[in-house]
């Protein structure tokens, strides 16, 4: 099975950096979703895609994935772009 490993990004709606050091492991969907005949909602029999595992370090996540026989794709965290400006720039 394929899995994605990435580091949680900073929340854009808050200034704090809580939980940004965690690594998340998500298992990729191996079968397509299909519409339920009664409700029309999309679904599939793959329940492991609903689980998101959190690890304190990248090495711990890779060790778990190796023990479970998962093929891991590591998604790098995007670059942090800071827009530095003074408060006075709002009035120019």
PDB file of N, CA, C and O in Angstrom:
ATOM      1  N   UNK A   1       0.823  -1.176   0.000  1.00  0.00           N
ATOM      2  CA  UNK A   1       0.000   0.000   0.000  1.00  0.00           C
ATOM      3  C   UNK A   1       0.875   1.249   0.000  1.00  0.00           C
ATOM      4  O   UNK A   1       1.981   1.261   0.541  1.00  0.00           O
ATOM      5  N   UNK A   2       0.361   2.266  -0.604  1.00  0.00           N
ATOM      6  CA  UNK A   2       1.064   3.542  -0.659  1.00  0.00           C
ATOM      7  C   UNK A   2       0.632   4.434   0.494  1.00  0.00           C
ATOM      8  O   UNK A   2      -0.526   4.407   0.911  1.00  0.00           O
ATOM      9  N   UNK A   3       1.562   5.217   1.003  1.00  0.00           N
ATOM     10  CA  UNK A   3       1.268   6.143   2.096  1.00  0.00           C
ATOM     11  C   UNK A   3       1.998   7.455   1.838  1.00  0.00           C
ATOM     12  O   UNK A   3       3.024   7.495   1.159  1.00  0.00           O
ATOM     13  N   UNK A   4       1.443   8.523   2.396  1.00  0.00           N
ATOM     14  CA  UNK A   4       2.038   9.858   2.291  1.00  0.00           C
ATOM     15  C   UNK A   4       2.505  10.274   3.674  1.00  0.00           C
ATOM     16  O   UNK A   4       1.781  10.115   4.656  1.00  0.00           O
ATOM     17  N   UNK A   5       3.713  10.804   3.749  1.00  0.00           N
ATOM     18  CA  UNK A   5       4.275  11.288   5.005  1.00  0.00           C
ATOM     19  C   UNK A   5       4.628  12.755   4.823  1.00  0.00           C
ATOM     20  O   UNK A   5       5.387  13.113   3.923  1.00  0.00           O
ATOM     21  N   UNK A   6       4.077  13.596   5.678  1.00  0.00           N
ATOM     22  CA  UNK A   6       4.352  15.023   5.574  1.00  0.00           C
ATOM     23  C   UNK A   6       4.332  15.650   6.955  1.00  0.00           C
ATOM     24  O   UNK A   6       3.783  15.096   7.908  1.00  0.00           O
ATOM     25  N   UNK A   7       4.941  16.813   7.036  1.00  0.00           N
ATOM     26  CA  UNK A   7       4.972  17.556   8.283  1.00  0.00           C
ATOM     27  C   UNK A   7       3.831  18.560   8.268  1.00  0.00           C
ATOM     28  O   UNK A   7       3.590  19.227   7.263  1.00  0.00           O
ATOM     29  N   UNK A   8       3.140  18.659   9.382  1.00  0.00           N
ATOM     30  CA  UNK A   8       1.981  19.542   9.454  1.00  0.00           C
ATOM     31  C   UNK A   8       2.414  20.998   9.283  1.00  0.00           C
ATOM     32  O   UNK A   8       3.311  21.458   9.989  1.00  0.00           O
ATOM     33  N   UNK A   9       1.789  21.732   8.351  1.00  0.00           N
ATOM     34  CA  UNK A   9       2.152  23.136   8.162  1.00  0.00           C
ATOM     35  C   UNK A   9       1.532  24.022   9.241  1.00  0.00           C
ATOM     36  O   UNK A   9       0.630  23.605   9.966  1.00  0.00           O
ATOM     37  N   UNK A  10       2.026  25.229   9.327  1.00  0.00           N
ATOM     38  CA  UNK A  10       1.485  26.206  10.276  1.00  0.00           C
ATOM     39  C   UNK A  10       0.092  26.617   9.833  1.00  0.00           C
ATOM     40  O   UNK A  10      -0.162  26.795   8.642  1.00  0.00           O
ATOM     41  N   UNK A  11      -0.796  26.766  10.783  1.00  0.00           N
ATOM     42  CA  UNK A  11      -2.149  27.200  10.478  1.00  0.00           C
ATOM     43  C   UNK A  11      -2.125  28.656  10.012  1.00  0.00           C
ATOM     44  O   UNK A  11      -1.568  29.517  10.693  1.00  0.00           O
ATOM     45  N   UNK A  12      -2.719  28.928   8.869  1.00  0.00           N
ATOM     46  CA  UNK A  12      -2.699  30.275   8.312  1.00  0.00           C
ATOM     47  C   UNK A  12      -3.616  31.228   9.064  1.00  0.00           C
ATOM     48  O   UNK A  12      -3.476  32.445   8.941  1.00  0.00           O
ATOM     49  N   UNK A  13      -4.546  30.697   9.832  1.00  0.00           N
ATOM     50  CA  UNK A  13      -5.509  31.546  10.516  1.00  0.00           C
ATOM     51  C   UNK A  13      -5.034  31.989  11.895  1.00  0.00           C
ATOM     52  O   UNK A  13      -5.670  32.833  12.526  1.00  0.00           O
ATOM     53  N   UNK A  14      -3.927  31.431  12.368  1.00  0.00           N
ATOM     54  CA  UNK A  14      -3.426  31.778  13.689  1.00  0.00           C
ATOM     55  C   UNK A  14      -1.933  32.035  13.615  1.00  0.00           C
ATOM     56  O   UNK A  14      -1.246  31.548  12.717  1.00  0.00           O
ATOM     57  N   UNK A  15      -1.439  32.812  14.579  1.00  0.00           N
ATOM     58  CA  UNK A  15      -0.019  33.146  14.562  1.00  0.00           C
ATOM     59  C   UNK A  15       0.830  32.097  15.274  1.00  0.00           C
ATOM     60  O   UNK A  15       2.047  32.079  15.091  1.00  0.00           O
ATOM     61  N   UNK A  16       0.239  31.240  16.064  1.00  0.00           N
ATOM     62  CA  UNK A  16       0.993  30.245  16.824  1.00  0.00           C
ATOM     63  C   UNK A  16       1.510  29.115  15.959  1.00  0.00           C
ATOM     64  O   UNK A  16       1.065  28.923  14.828  1.00  0.00           O
ATOM     65  N   UNK A  17       2.446  28.378  16.502  1.00  0.00           N
ATOM     66  CA  UNK A  17       3.048  27.261  15.776  1.00  0.00           C
ATOM     67  C   UNK A  17       2.808  25.933  16.490  1.00  0.00           C
ATOM     68  O   UNK A  17       3.657  25.043  16.439  1.00  0.00           O
ATOM     69  N   UNK A  18       1.673  25.793  17.148  1.00  0.00           N
ATOM     70  CA  UNK A  18       1.359  24.566  17.857  1.00  0.00           C
ATOM     71  C   UNK A  18       1.175  23.413  16.875  1.00  0.00           C
ATOM     72  O   UNK A  18       0.579  23.585  15.811  1.00  0.00           O
ATOM     73  N   UNK A  19       1.682  22.255  17.229  1.00  0.00           N
ATOM     74  CA  UNK A  19       1.563  21.009  16.462  1.00  0.00           C
ATOM     75  C   UNK A  19       2.254  21.048  15.108  1.00  0.00           C
ATOM     76  O   UNK A  19       1.978  20.188  14.272  1.00  0.00           O
ATOM     77  N   UNK A  20       3.137  22.006  14.855  1.00  0.00           N
ATOM     78  CA  UNK A  20       3.810  22.065  13.561  1.00  0.00           C
ATOM     79  C   UNK A  20       4.976  21.093  13.470  1.00  0.00           C
ATOM     80  O   UNK A  20       5.446  20.814  12.367  1.00  0.00           O
ATOM     81  N   UNK A  21       5.450  20.578  14.574  1.00  0.00           N
ATOM     82  CA  UNK A  21       6.566  19.642  14.533  1.00  0.00           C
ATOM     83  C   UNK A  21       6.140  18.205  14.299  1.00  0.00           C
ATOM     84  O   UNK A  21       6.993  17.329  14.155  1.00  0.00           O
ATOM     85  N   UNK A  22       4.848  17.943  14.258  1.00  0.00           N
ATOM     86  CA  UNK A  22       4.362  16.578  14.089  1.00  0.00           C
ATOM     87  C   UNK A  22       4.477  16.124  12.638  1.00  0.00           C
ATOM     88  O   UNK A  22       4.395  16.927  11.709  1.00  0.00           O
ATOM     89  N   UNK A  23       4.666  14.829  12.469  1.00  0.00           N
ATOM     90  CA  UNK A  23       4.675  14.210  11.152  1.00  0.00           C
ATOM     91  C   UNK A  23       3.395  13.393  11.019  1.00  0.00           C
ATOM     92  O   UNK A  23       3.028  12.661  11.938  1.00  0.00           O
ATOM     93  N   UNK A  24       2.716  13.514   9.884  1.00  0.00           N
ATOM     94  CA  UNK A  24       1.455  12.830   9.648  1.00  0.00           C
ATOM     95  C   UNK A  24       1.641  11.772   8.576  1.00  0.00           C
ATOM     96  O   UNK A  24       2.281  12.012   7.552  1.00  0.00           O
ATOM     97  N   UNK A  25       1.075  10.597   8.822  1.00  0.00           N
ATOM     98  CA  UNK A  25       1.130   9.499   7.871  1.00  0.00           C
ATOM     99  C   UNK A  25      -0.301   9.176   7.456  1.00  0.00           C
ATOM    100  O   UNK A  25      -1.134   8.824   8.291  1.00  0.00           O
ATOM    101  N   UNK A  26      -0.576   9.296   6.165  1.00  0.00           N
ATOM    102  CA  UNK A  26      -1.894   8.997   5.612  1.00  0.00           C
ATOM    103  C   UNK A  26      -1.743   7.938   4.536  1.00  0.00           C
ATOM    104  O   UNK A  26      -0.860   8.028   3.683  1.00  0.00           O
ATOM    105  N   UNK A  27      -2.603   6.940   4.577  1.00  0.00           N
ATOM    106  CA  UNK A  27      -2.581   5.878   3.570  1.00  0.00           C
ATOM    107  C   UNK A  27      -3.408   6.321   2.378  1.00  0.00           C
ATOM    108  O   UNK A  27      -4.530   6.804   2.533  1.00  0.00           O
ATOM    109  N   UNK A  28      -2.851   6.154   1.188  1.00  0.00           N
ATOM    110  CA  UNK A  28      -3.527   6.563  -0.041  1.00  0.00           C
ATOM    111  C   UNK A  28      -4.646   5.583  -0.388  1.00  0.00           C
ATOM    112  O   UNK A  28      -4.592   4.404  -0.037  1.00  0.00           O
ATOM    113  N   UNK A  29      -5.636   6.086  -1.071  1.00  0.00           N
ATOM    114  CA  UNK A  29      -6.767   5.271  -1.509  1.00  0.00           C
ATOM    115  C   UNK A  29      -6.312   4.359  -2.641  1.00  0.00           C
ATOM    116  O   UNK A  29      -5.721   4.828  -3.614  1.00  0.00           O
ATOM    117  N   UNK A  30      -6.582   3.061  -2.525  1.00  0.00           N
ATOM    118  CA  UNK A  30      -6.154   2.124  -3.555  1.00  0.00           C
ATOM    119  C   UNK A  30      -7.298   1.711  -4.478  1.00  0.00           C
ATOM    120  O   UNK A  30      -7.064   1.040  -5.484  1.00  0.00           O
ATOM    121  N   UNK A  31      -8.510   2.095  -4.157  1.00  0.00           N
ATOM    122  CA  UNK A  31      -9.637   1.815  -5.035  1.00  0.00           C
ATOM    123  C   UNK A  31     -10.455   3.089  -5.194  1.00  0.00           C
ATOM    124  O   UNK A  31     -10.529   3.891  -4.264  1.00  0.00           O
ATOM    125  N   UNK A  32     -11.063   3.287  -6.345  1.00  0.00           N
ATOM    126  CA  UNK A  32     -11.824   4.522  -6.540  1.00  0.00           C
ATOM    127  C   UNK A  32     -13.105   4.532  -5.718  1.00  0.00           C
ATOM    128  O   UNK A  32     -13.649   3.486  -5.366  1.00  0.00           O
ATOM    129  N   UNK A  33     -13.567   5.732  -5.424  1.00  0.00           N
ATOM    130  CA  UNK A  33     -14.831   5.857  -4.723  1.00  0.00           C
ATOM    131  C   UNK A  33     -15.979   5.625  -5.698  1.00  0.00           C
ATOM    132  O   UNK A  33     -15.859   5.885  -6.895  1.00  0.00           O
ATOM    133  N   UNK A  34     -17.077   5.138  -5.172  1.00  0.00           N
ATOM    134  CA  UNK A  34     -18.266   4.938  -5.997  1.00  0.00           C
ATOM    135  C   UNK A  34     -19.466   5.538  -5.264  1.00  0.00           C
ATOM    136  O   UNK A  34     -19.471   5.646  -4.038  1.00  0.00           O
ATOM    137  N   UNK A  35     -20.465   5.919  -6.024  1.00  0.00           N
ATOM    138  CA  UNK A  35     -21.654   6.531  -5.435  1.00  0.00           C
ATOM    139  C   UNK A  35     -22.538   5.456  -4.825  1.00  0.00           C
ATOM    140  O   UNK A  35     -22.777   4.414  -5.435  1.00  0.00           O
ATOM    141  N   UNK A  36     -23.018   5.715  -3.624  1.00  0.00           N
ATOM    142  CA  UNK A  36     -23.939   4.809  -2.957  1.00  0.00           C
ATOM    143  C   UNK A  36     -25.278   4.861  -3.691  1.00  0.00           C
ATOM    144  O   UNK A  36     -25.778   5.952  -3.966  1.00  0.00           O
ATOM    145  N   UNK A  37     -25.868   3.716  -4.012  1.00  0.00           N
ATOM    146  CA  UNK A  37     -27.107   3.749  -4.783  1.00  0.00           C
ATOM    147  C   UNK A  37     -28.285   4.386  -4.037  1.00  0.00           C
ATOM    148  O   UNK A  37     -29.188   4.933  -4.670  1.00  0.00           O
ATOM    149  N   UNK A  38     -28.286   4.325  -2.720  1.00  0.00           N
ATOM    150  CA  UNK A  38     -29.405   4.859  -1.959  1.00  0.00           C
ATOM    151  C   UNK A  38     -29.280   6.362  -1.719  1.00  0.00           C
ATOM    152  O   UNK A  38     -30.227   7.112  -1.960  1.00  0.00           O
ATOM    153  N   UNK A  39     -28.116   6.802  -1.247  1.00  0.00           N
ATOM    154  CA  UNK A  39     -27.961   8.208  -0.880  1.00  0.00           C
ATOM    155  C   UNK A  39     -27.228   9.031  -1.933  1.00  0.00           C
ATOM    156  O   UNK A  39     -27.402  10.248  -1.998  1.00  0.00           O
ATOM    157  N   UNK A  40     -26.408   8.378  -2.758  1.00  0.00           N
ATOM    158  CA  UNK A  40     -25.625   9.105  -3.738  1.00  0.00           C
ATOM    159  C   UNK A  40     -24.313   9.628  -3.189  1.00  0.00           C
ATOM    160  O   UNK A  40     -23.550  10.264  -3.917  1.00  0.00           O
ATOM    161  N   UNK A  41     -24.036   9.373  -1.917  1.00  0.00           N
ATOM    162  CA  UNK A  41     -22.794   9.842  -1.314  1.00  0.00           C
ATOM    163  C   UNK A  41     -21.629   8.994  -1.798  1.00  0.00           C
ATOM    164  O   UNK A  41     -21.774   7.784  -1.978  1.00  0.00           O
ATOM    165  N   UNK A  42     -20.456   9.626  -2.014  1.00  0.00           N
ATOM    166  CA  UNK A  42     -19.298   8.836  -2.440  1.00  0.00           C
ATOM    167  C   UNK A  42     -18.736   8.035  -1.262  1.00  0.00           C
ATOM    168  O   UNK A  42     -18.725   8.498  -0.122  1.00  0.00           O
ATOM    169  N   UNK A  43     -18.279   6.843  -1.566  1.00  0.00           N
ATOM    170  CA  UNK A  43     -17.695   6.002  -0.525  1.00  0.00           C
ATOM    171  C   UNK A  43     -16.946   4.844  -1.137  1.00  0.00           C
ATOM    172  O   UNK A  43     -17.003   4.612  -2.345  1.00  0.00           O
ATOM    173  N   UNK A  44     -16.241   4.118  -0.285  1.00  0.00           N
ATOM    174  CA  UNK A  44     -15.517   2.928  -0.721  1.00  0.00           C
ATOM    175  C   UNK A  44     -15.334   2.020   0.487  1.00  0.00           C
ATOM    176  O   UNK A  44     -15.671   2.389   1.612  1.00  0.00           O
ATOM    177  N   UNK A  45     -14.806   0.849   0.246  1.00  0.00           N
ATOM    178  CA  UNK A  45     -14.592  -0.097   1.331  1.00  0.00           C
ATOM    179  C   UNK A  45     -13.261   0.086   2.036  1.00  0.00           C
ATOM    180  O   UNK A  45     -12.967  -0.633   2.991  1.00  0.00           O
ATOM    181  N   UNK A  46     -12.451   1.031   1.586  1.00  0.00           N
ATOM    182  CA  UNK A  46     -11.123   1.240   2.170  1.00  0.00           C
ATOM    183  C   UNK A  46     -11.237   2.175   3.374  1.00  0.00           C
ATOM    184  O   UNK A  46     -11.237   3.396   3.220  1.00  0.00           O
ATOM    185  N   UNK A  47     -11.333   1.600   4.558  1.00  0.00           N
ATOM    186  CA  UNK A  47     -11.480   2.419   5.762  1.00  0.00           C
ATOM    187  C   UNK A  47     -10.151   2.939   6.286  1.00  0.00           C
ATOM    188  O   UNK A  47     -10.139   3.869   7.093  1.00  0.00           O
ATOM    189  N   UNK A  48      -9.033   2.369   5.853  1.00  0.00           N
ATOM    190  CA  UNK A  48      -7.738   2.833   6.354  1.00  0.00           C
ATOM    191  C   UNK A  48      -7.397   4.225   5.844  1.00  0.00           C
ATOM    192  O   UNK A  48      -6.500   4.866   6.392  1.00  0.00           O
ATOM    193  N   UNK A  49      -8.084   4.716   4.809  1.00  0.00           N
ATOM    194  CA  UNK A  49      -7.824   6.073   4.321  1.00  0.00           C
ATOM    195  C   UNK A  49      -8.418   7.123   5.248  1.00  0.00           C
ATOM    196  O   UNK A  49      -8.100   8.305   5.117  1.00  0.00           O
ATOM    197  N   UNK A  50      -9.269   6.721   6.179  1.00  0.00           N
ATOM    198  CA  UNK A  50      -9.880   7.656   7.114  1.00  0.00           C
ATOM    199  C   UNK A  50      -8.993   7.910   8.330  1.00  0.00           C
ATOM    200  O   UNK A  50      -9.301   8.771   9.154  1.00  0.00           O
ATOM    201  N   UNK A  51      -7.904   7.170   8.444  1.00  0.00           N
ATOM    202  CA  UNK A  51      -7.027   7.260   9.605  1.00  0.00           C
ATOM    203  C   UNK A  51      -5.822   8.136   9.273  1.00  0.00           C
ATOM    204  O   UNK A  51      -5.224   8.017   8.204  1.00  0.00           O
ATOM    205  N   UNK A  52      -5.482   9.015  10.210  1.00  0.00           N
ATOM    206  CA  UNK A  52      -4.318   9.888  10.068  1.00  0.00           C
ATOM    207  C   UNK A  52      -3.448   9.663  11.309  1.00  0.00           C
ATOM    208  O   UNK A  52      -3.835  10.031  12.418  1.00  0.00           O
ATOM    209  N   UNK A  53      -2.287   9.065  11.119  1.00  0.00           N
ATOM    210  CA  UNK A  53      -1.402   8.756  12.238  1.00  0.00           C
ATOM    211  C   UNK A  53      -0.414   9.888  12.451  1.00  0.00           C
ATOM    212  O   UNK A  53       0.145  10.423  11.494  1.00  0.00           O
ATOM    213  N   UNK A  54      -0.201  10.252  13.712  1.00  0.00           N
ATOM    214  CA  UNK A  54       0.724  11.338  14.066  1.00  0.00           C
ATOM    215  C   UNK A  54       1.953  10.747  14.753  1.00  0.00           C
ATOM    216  O   UNK A  54       1.853   9.844  15.585  1.00  0.00           O
ATOM    217  N   UNK A  55       3.120  11.288  14.377  1.00  0.00           N
ATOM    218  CA  UNK A  55       4.381  10.836  14.949  1.00  0.00           C
ATOM    219  C   UNK A  55       5.208  12.051  15.351  1.00  0.00           C
ATOM    220  O   UNK A  55       5.137  13.089  14.693  1.00  0.00           O
ATOM    221  N   UNK A  56       5.999  11.937  16.431  1.00  0.00           N
ATOM    222  CA  UNK A  56       6.811  13.078  16.857  1.00  0.00           C
ATOM    223  C   UNK A  56       8.001  13.346  15.936  1.00  0.00           C
ATOM    224  O   UNK A  56       8.441  14.489  15.811  1.00  0.00           O
ATOM    225  N   UNK A  57       8.525  12.303  15.291  1.00  0.00           N
ATOM    226  CA  UNK A  57       9.687  12.476  14.414  1.00  0.00           C
ATOM    227  C   UNK A  57       9.470  11.743  13.100  1.00  0.00           C
ATOM    228  O   UNK A  57       8.626  10.854  12.989  1.00  0.00           O
ATOM    229  N   UNK A  58      10.252  12.141  12.116  1.00  0.00           N
ATOM    230  CA  UNK A  58      10.186  11.501  10.803  1.00  0.00           C
ATOM    231  C   UNK A  58      10.681  10.056  10.877  1.00  0.00           C
ATOM    232  O   UNK A  58      10.136   9.169  10.220  1.00  0.00           O
ATOM    233  N   UNK A  59      11.707   9.836  11.674  1.00  0.00           N
ATOM    234  CA  UNK A  59      12.282   8.497  11.790  1.00  0.00           C
ATOM    235  C   UNK A  59      11.278   7.520  12.410  1.00  0.00           C
ATOM    236  O   UNK A  59      11.212   6.358  12.008  1.00  0.00           O
ATOM    237  N   UNK A  60      10.500   7.987  13.383  1.00  0.00           N
ATOM    238  CA  UNK A  60       9.490   7.123  14.005  1.00  0.00           C
ATOM    239  C   UNK A  60       8.410   6.753  12.999  1.00  0.00           C
ATOM    240  O   UNK A  60       7.942   5.615  12.981  1.00  0.00           O
ATOM    241  N   UNK A  61       8.017   7.694  12.171  1.00  0.00           N
ATOM    242  CA  UNK A  61       7.001   7.427  11.152  1.00  0.00           C
ATOM    243  C   UNK A  61       7.522   6.451  10.103  1.00  0.00           C
ATOM    244  O   UNK A  61       6.796   5.553   9.679  1.00  0.00           O
ATOM    245  N   UNK A  62       8.770   6.620   9.682  1.00  0.00           N
ATOM    246  CA  UNK A  62       9.343   5.710   8.697  1.00  0.00           C
ATOM    247  C   UNK A  62       9.531   4.313   9.265  1.00  0.00           C
ATOM    248  O   UNK A  62       9.364   3.325   8.549  1.00  0.00           O
ATOM    249  N   UNK A  63       9.876   4.220  10.545  1.00  0.00           N
ATOM    250  CA  UNK A  63      10.017   2.908  11.179  1.00  0.00           C
ATOM    251  C   UNK A  63       8.665   2.194  11.244  1.00  0.00           C
ATOM    252  O   UNK A  63       8.588   0.989  11.004  1.00  0.00           O
ATOM    253  N   UNK A  64       7.617   2.922  11.565  1.00  0.00           N
ATOM    254  CA  UNK A  64       6.285   2.327  11.595  1.00  0.00           C
ATOM    255  C   UNK A  64       5.866   1.863  10.201  1.00  0.00           C
ATOM    256  O   UNK A  64       5.344   0.760  10.041  1.00  0.00           O
ATOM    257  N   UNK A  65       6.093   2.703   9.202  1.00  0.00           N
ATOM    258  CA  UNK A  65       5.703   2.358   7.834  1.00  0.00           C
ATOM    259  C   UNK A  65       6.465   1.136   7.337  1.00  0.00           C
ATOM    260  O   UNK A  65       5.905   0.292   6.638  1.00  0.00           O
ATOM    261  N   UNK A  66       7.730   1.042   7.693  1.00  0.00           N
ATOM    262  CA  UNK A  66       8.522  -0.116   7.282  1.00  0.00           C
ATOM    263  C   UNK A  66       8.022  -1.384   7.975  1.00  0.00           C
ATOM    264  O   UNK A  66       7.972  -2.448   7.357  1.00  0.00           O
ATOM    265  N   UNK A  67       7.657  -1.279   9.235  1.00  0.00           N
ATOM    266  CA  UNK A  67       7.141  -2.437   9.965  1.00  0.00           C
ATOM    267  C   UNK A  67       5.799  -2.906   9.402  1.00  0.00           C
ATOM    268  O   UNK A  67       5.488  -4.096   9.448  1.00  0.00           O
ATOM    269  N   UNK A  68       5.007  -1.978   8.874  1.00  0.00           N
ATOM    270  CA  UNK A  68       3.699  -2.317   8.313  1.00  0.00           C
ATOM    271  C   UNK A  68       3.763  -2.673   6.827  1.00  0.00           C
ATOM    272  O   UNK A  68       2.760  -3.094   6.252  1.00  0.00           O
ATOM    273  N   UNK A  69       4.927  -2.509   6.200  1.00  0.00           N
ATOM    274  CA  UNK A  69       5.089  -2.831   4.790  1.00  0.00           C
ATOM    275  C   UNK A  69       4.502  -1.785   3.855  1.00  0.00           C
ATOM    276  O   UNK A  69       4.041  -2.118   2.764  1.00  0.00           O
ATOM    277  N   UNK A  70       4.514  -0.532   4.269  1.00  0.00           N
ATOM    278  CA  UNK A  70       3.973   0.553   3.462  1.00  0.00           C
ATOM    279  C   UNK A  70       5.059   1.169   2.586  1.00  0.00           C
ATOM    280  O   UNK A  70       6.214   1.276   3.000  1.00  0.00           O
ATOM    281  N   UNK A  71       4.689   1.566   1.397  1.00  0.00           N
ATOM    282  CA  UNK A  71       5.581   2.319   0.521  1.00  0.00           C
ATOM    283  C   UNK A  71       5.286   3.792   0.779  1.00  0.00           C
ATOM    284  O   UNK A  71       4.164   4.250   0.567  1.00  0.00           O
ATOM    285  N   UNK A  72       6.294   4.532   1.236  1.00  0.00           N
ATOM    286  CA  UNK A  72       6.076   5.889   1.715  1.00  0.00           C
ATOM    287  C   UNK A  72       6.592   6.911   0.711  1.00  0.00           C
ATOM    288  O   UNK A  72       7.704   6.798   0.195  1.00  0.00           O
ATOM    289  N   UNK A  73       5.757   7.913   0.446  1.00  0.00           N
ATOM    290  CA  UNK A  73       6.159   9.083  -0.329  1.00  0.00           C
ATOM    291  C   UNK A  73       6.257  10.240   0.650  1.00  0.00           C
ATOM    292  O   UNK A  73       5.274  10.592   1.301  1.00  0.00           O
ATOM    293  N   UNK A  74       7.445  10.832   0.756  1.00  0.00           N
ATOM    294  CA  UNK A  74       7.659  11.941   1.681  1.00  0.00           C
ATOM    295  C   UNK A  74       7.389  13.245   0.935  1.00  0.00           C
ATOM    296  O   UNK A  74       8.044  13.556  -0.061  1.00  0.00           O
ATOM    297  N   UNK A  75       6.413  14.001   1.436  1.00  0.00           N
ATOM    298  CA  UNK A  75       6.030  15.274   0.819  1.00  0.00           C
ATOM    299  C   UNK A  75       6.756  16.383   1.578  1.00  0.00           C
ATOM    300  O   UNK A  75       6.515  16.564   2.771  1.00  0.00           O
ATOM    301  N   UNK A  76       7.640  17.129   0.909  1.00  0.00           N
ATOM    302  CA  UNK A  76       8.375  18.180   1.617  1.00  0.00           C
ATOM    303  C   UNK A  76       7.461  19.351   1.954  1.00  0.00           C
ATOM    304  O   UNK A  76       6.497  19.636   1.245  1.00  0.00           O
ATOM    305  N   UNK A  77       7.786  20.011   3.039  1.00  0.00           N
ATOM    306  CA  UNK A  77       7.050  21.204   3.456  1.00  0.00           C
ATOM    307  C   UNK A  77       7.446  22.358   2.557  1.00  0.00           C
ATOM    308  O   UNK A  77       8.627  22.538   2.260  1.00  0.00           O
ATOM    309  N   UNK A  78       6.477  23.135   2.125  1.00  0.00           N
ATOM    310  CA  UNK A  78       6.740  24.249   1.222  1.00  0.00           C
ATOM    311  C   UNK A  78       7.577  25.322   1.889  1.00  0.00           C
ATOM    312  O   UNK A  78       7.699  25.352   3.114  1.00  0.00           O
ATOM    313  N   UNK A  79       8.158  26.209   1.080  1.00  0.00           N
ATOM    314  CA  UNK A  79       8.995  27.270   1.650  1.00  0.00           C
ATOM    315  C   UNK A  79       8.137  28.290   2.399  1.00  0.00           C
ATOM    316  O   UNK A  79       6.989  28.544   2.034  1.00  0.00           O
ATOM    317  N   UNK A  80       8.710  28.863   3.442  1.00  0.00           N
ATOM    318  CA  UNK A  80       8.022  29.880   4.225  1.00  0.00           C
ATOM    319  C   UNK A  80       8.365  31.233   3.638  1.00  0.00           C
ATOM    320  O   UNK A  80       9.533  31.615   3.575  1.00  0.00           O
ATOM    321  N   UNK A  81       7.340  31.959   3.206  1.00  0.00           N
ATOM    322  CA  UNK A  81       7.549  33.278   2.636  1.00  0.00           C
ATOM    323  C   UNK A  81       7.009  34.315   3.610  1.00  0.00           C
ATOM    324  O   UNK A  81       5.819  34.316   3.925  1.00  0.00           O
ATOM    325  N   UNK A  82       7.866  35.181   4.078  1.00  0.00           N
ATOM    326  CA  UNK A  82       7.458  36.237   4.987  1.00  0.00           C
ATOM    327  C   UNK A  82       7.347  37.544   4.218  1.00  0.00           C
ATOM    328  O   UNK A  82       8.245  37.908   3.459  1.00  0.00           O
ATOM    329  N   UNK A  83       6.257  38.234   4.416  1.00  0.00           N
ATOM    330  CA  UNK A  83       6.076  39.542   3.805  1.00  0.00           C
ATOM    331  C   UNK A  83       6.309  40.564   4.898  1.00  0.00           C
ATOM    332  O   UNK A  83       5.411  40.882   5.677  1.00  0.00           O
ATOM    333  N   UNK A  84       7.522  41.068   4.943  1.00  0.00           N
ATOM    334  CA  UNK A  84       7.892  42.022   5.979  1.00  0.00           C
ATOM    335  C   UNK A  84       7.528  43.426   5.520  1.00  0.00           C
ATOM    336  O   UNK A  84       7.977  43.891   4.473  1.00  0.00           O
ATOM    337  N   UNK A  85       6.712  44.087   6.318  1.00  0.00           N
ATOM    338  CA  UNK A  85       6.347  45.462   6.021  1.00  0.00           C
ATOM    339  C   UNK A  85       6.044  46.174   7.320  1.00  0.00           C
ATOM    340  O   UNK A  85       5.717  45.555   8.333  1.00  0.00           O
ATOM    341  N   UNK A  86       6.156  47.456   7.270  1.00  0.00           N
ATOM    342  CA  UNK A  86       5.881  48.279   8.437  1.00  0.00           C
ATOM    343  C   UNK A  86       4.397  48.630   8.481  1.00  0.00           C
ATOM    344  O   UNK A  86       3.717  48.593   7.455  1.00  0.00           O
ATOM    345  N   UNK A  87       3.905  48.964   9.638  1.00  0.00           N
ATOM    346  CA  UNK A  87       2.517  49.366   9.796  1.00  0.00           C
ATOM    347  C   UNK A  87       2.220  50.630   8.996  1.00  0.00           C
ATOM    348  O   UNK A  87       1.100  50.820   8.520  1.00  0.00           O
ATOM    349  N   UNK A  88       3.209  51.480   8.850  1.00  0.00           N
ATOM    350  CA  UNK A  88       3.034  52.724   8.101  1.00  0.00           C
ATOM    351  C   UNK A  88       2.792  52.475   6.622  1.00  0.00           C
ATOM    352  O   UNK A  88       2.253  53.344   5.937  1.00  0.00           O
ATOM    353  N   UNK A  89       3.186  51.286   6.100  1.00  0.00           N
ATOM    354  CA  UNK A  89       2.956  50.972   4.697  1.00  0.00           C
ATOM    355  C   UNK A  89       1.464  50.878   4.366  1.00  0.00           C
ATOM    356  O   UNK A  89       1.089  50.992   3.200  1.00  0.00           O
ATOM    357  N   UNK A  90       0.612  50.673   5.368  1.00  0.00           N
ATOM    358  CA  UNK A  90      -0.831  50.603   5.127  1.00  0.00           C
ATOM    359  C   UNK A  90      -1.410  51.941   4.738  1.00  0.00           C
ATOM    360  O   UNK A  90      -2.519  51.988   4.207  1.00  0.00           O
ATOM    361  N   UNK A  91      -0.715  53.016   4.975  1.00  0.00           N
ATOM    362  CA  UNK A  91      -1.251  54.354   4.736  1.00  0.00           C
ATOM    363  C   UNK A  91      -0.570  55.063   3.568  1.00  0.00           C
ATOM    364  O   UNK A  91      -0.738  56.274   3.425  1.00  0.00           O
ATOM    365  N   UNK A  92       0.166  54.385   2.757  1.00  0.00           N
ATOM    366  CA  UNK A  92       0.838  54.986   1.594  1.00  0.00           C
ATOM    367  C   UNK A  92      -0.031  54.924   0.376  1.00  0.00           C
ATOM    368  O   UNK A  92       0.371  55.382  -0.694  1.00  0.00           O
TER     369      UNK A  92
END
